Amino acid sequence: MTLNRSQKELIVAEIKELAEKSSSLVVATYTGMNNAELTLLRSAARKAQVKIKIVQNTLARVGFKNTSFESANDRLHGHLLYAFSLGEMVGAPRLINQALASYSNLKPALIVIEGRVFEKDELGRVANLPNRQEAIAILAGLLKMPVTKLARTLFQIPQKLASTIHAISLNKK
């Protein structure tokens, strides 16, 4: 399907808007996937607050200009699917990582997070990063641990003193 200039400008504007709103991007090849598989992937993406776009690479390059995803422009070649994380930063990497098990024709090409490009081999590692809530819970646990240990230690001092006094009184009898 041939697009006229105004249609291309709309697509570029949409890509630019997605790039500005997104915290991460996963680019993957989808050659060999049928329409039903793509529909299922898009359905899973909506639930994960991920937007999947399939556009011409030239239009994507223009849309990525002056955004954090511009660093990937020189690596956009072939039939590519673009997964934008609109919610959590790890949304698109997790979605694509989980989809690899179901769709053998889906192959990650690269991941971009805050302007930094990661190789396709890093997808599993990036996908396993904690999301915001998990990171806050881990941090809270780490901050709570020394306080808990201090409280336990302070509680044991009088307890040990009492047991020592009790042992001494038993020995005197």
Salt bridges, closest charged atoms under 4 A:
GLU9 OE2 - ARG5 NE 3.29
GLU14 OE2 - LYS53 NZ 2.99
GLU17 OE2 - LYS21 NZ 2.88
GLU119 OE1 - ARG75 NH2 3.04
GLU122 OE1 - ARG125 NE 2.83
GLU134 OE1 - ARG94 NH2 3.12
